[in-house]
Amino acid sequence: MDSKHLARRNFLLKAGAFACATGGLWLPLNNLAVASTKLTGARLAGNAGQLKFSLVLNQAVKYKIFTLTEPDRVVIDLLDTALDGNLKQGEHNRPPLQGIRYAMREDGLRVVLDMAQAVDFKNTLVQSGNEYVFEVLLTPRGRPVAAAPAENSSKPVAVTTEPSRASRPFTVVIDAGHGGRDPGAIGRGGTKEKDVVLAVARKLKAQIDRTADMRAVMTRDSDELIPLRRRLEIAHEKKGDIFVSIHADASNNSRLDGSSVYILSNDGASSEAARMLAESENSYDLRFGAVSLADTSERIASVLLDLSKNHIIDQSLIVAKGVLRELAQVSAPLRTKVESAGFIVLKSLDIPSLLVETAFISNPYEERRLRTAQYQQQLADALFRGVRRYQMVQAQELKGRMESV
């Protein structure tokens, strides 16, 4: 039996067990094939003080949301809705959230959030381009939270929980790869990857910070080793709108040259080269003692739900294509298409993320170029143009959504 059939079989077994435990009416997936609304993505952000649980839908939806006690739960019923992908469920250590369950009902899809304590919630439904995002803010009971309706019509309402999004600057989290005990790749001339990518990152930050409606945050601004997952935590703490990890490639073939751009893949690498690169980058934490083996467990709690059509990965691809086009103006790219693989540093599925291999430090010519301030600036300029174009499109879409409310 192949993996797809096993995944489907395991889901049906879990859904059946959940039905027996709750006494609800659960139907197989194929019975809801005619549902007009599709759940295409989901994600979790925030901390123990306030969690934001988001569901991405292909159209506006009628829903019910309520809480239950003994034990504490938040129940979301999405009427006339079916899954478009495979939704992960089970235990999750993201206080006060303990776990997530879901199952098909006669009238749609039910999602149950198991909580460690009583919580208050505020929910909104807002249009985002061709999609609709259903958001629930979860706050431990006793903290102030605005009231929200328990039911709604199919008309979307404005997001009122984050009114500052239109006014705050677009935040770019710049991740200079490697650092400290981890030099990254080393060229024949002794050039260390950690040094040149930090120089490019600083130049990119300076350019972004000169732009009125943008700001940049560095995961590291000195020669220090930052664990991969800590880089993700910084992106969340600083409320990043996009995450750009900067690296310099290397190969045993000293004639290879050019840049390449990668995004996260949940379905395997797009090529054998992408897979090998991801394995190499992911191994640095263990090789240089940044984390223990125990730290490689599922600590990235923001990747709570994994659907085959994920909105954030789609957005990552959009910005990555733009960055690759700009880099092609500086140097002929190694690959003309964006590639994907399971990079740990990109596993922040509530922030569009990309990894850029600026050039081959193992190529003597490119190594010499990477050492020069002029070429570093050219690379920073190309990255800026790609990110800036994406930011302007996002700002225009946000303005259109606000005007339509």
C-alpha positions, 0 to 999 in steps of 0.5 A: 500500500503506497504512502497516500493510501496509508495517509488516507487510511490513517485519517479515516481511522482517526476520524472514526475513533473521534466520532465514537468518542463524541457521539457525533455524526461523521461521514466519509470524505467522498460523501462531502465531495459536493461541498461548495467551500474548500479548506485549503490551508491552516496555520497557527501563530502567537504565544501563550498570551494570545494565539491566532488560529487561521483557516484559509478557504476558497470562498466565504463560509457560514460557520458556528464557533463556541466553547465547551468545558470539562474538558475545555475546547473551542469548536469550529463548525464550517458549514458546507465545507470539505478538505482540499488536502490532508490535515494533520491532527493530534497533540500539540505543545503550544499552550494553552493549545493541547491538540487539534481534532477534526472530522466530517459532519453531515453539514460540513467540517468540524474542527476541535481545539483542545485547550489546557484551560478556559479561553475567550475567543474573537473570530473574524472572516476576511477576504484576502485576494481570491481567498478568505481567511477565518481567524480566531484569537484565543486568549486565556480566560480573564484577559480582555478580549472584544466580543464576537458573534457566534454565527455569521452570514456568508458576508466577510467582515473586516479584521479588527484584531490587527488594525495596525497592519495597514499602517505599520512598515512591511517587515523583512527578516534577513537571515545571514546563514551560518556564523560563529563556529559554523563558517559555512562553505569556504572558498579556495582563497579562504573566503568564508560563507558566513562573512560574505553573506553577513556583508550582503545582509547588512547592505540589504538591511541598509537599503530596506531601512532607507525605504519609508514603508519598510523595515529590516530585522537581522537574525544575526548582525555579528559573527555568532551561531544562531540555531536554525529554529531560533531564527524562525522564532526571531521572525515571529517575535519581530512580526516578519512579513517575509523571511529571506535566508542568504547563503553562498553555494559550494560544489566539488565542481569549481566551474559551477556558477550562478545563483539559485532560489529555494522555497519549502517543500512538504512533498519532497525536493524538486530535484536531487540537488535541492534535496542534498542541499537541504540535508547539508544546510539542515545538518549544521545545527548538529554538526556545530553543537547549536542544538542537541538531538532532542531539539530536532523534534517538532518544535516548530509549533507554527506548522500546526496544519499541513495542507497540500495547497498551502497559501504561504508556500504559494506566496513564497513562490511568488516572491521567490520568482521575483527575486530570481528574476532580479538576480538574473540581472546580476549573474546568469542563474544556475537554475532558471526556476525556483526549486524546493526542498525541506529546509528547516529554516524555511519551515515557518508556514505563517511567513512567506520564506525563501533561501537564496544561494547568491553565488558559488564560493567554490568557483574562484571567479565568483569567490573573488567577486563575493569578496568585493563590496561592489558585487555584494551591493549588486546582490543586495540591490537585486534582493531588494528589488524582488522583495520590494515588488512583492511588498508593493503588490501586497500593499495594493491588495491590502488597500483594495480589501480595506476599501471594499469593506 
